[in-house]
């Protein structure tokens, strides 16, 4: 059985091997669009601080993945409540998926995984600042497909290079899997893109705090 890594597997291979399809139906992924919690002034100030720090560090490249996680991701996850109960954080989590015919295995290491007991709440893949988010789409999708609850409930992912963010939602159906993508948010938008990112993270957390 050939083995690939999540970093090298292509989107077309995922689509073929795992019956994966993209949908642009706006009603499929409402979690990033509706029922978003309001941010406090303190939360907005912390988001502004994240943007200030990130913008400063961009002047001294390269801004690598570990720095992105420390400067941008960590404070956002903290404000969203993912560092406290009932959640657990795992970094560098190993994953593996096997296609339905048992002919191909894809392995990888997930940057950040948020768990609620054994349930995958959010899978996060971070890239260095110079990378486009499209570079990581197939990689993150391969991780979502490896979720133990991928066939029973929606699974969410976040892809970021520190300055840009996009959320993914993976859903299972009888024929295979469908995924949807949010808009892309940028920290240097006229309205700080950190605000909606934090709102969406809090919205996902609330699904487990207030089922």
Secondary structure, 3 states (H helix, E strand, C coil): CEEEECCCCCHHHHHHHCCEEECCCCCCCCCCCCCCCCCCHHHHHHHHHHHHHHHHHCCCCCCCHHHHHHHHHHHHHHHHCCCCCCEEEEEEEEEEEECCCCCEEEEEEEEEEEEECCEEEEEEEECCCCCCHHHHHHHHHHHHHCCCCCCCCCEEEEEECCCEEEEEEEEEECCEEEEEECCCEECCCCCCHHHHHHHHHHHHHHHHHCC
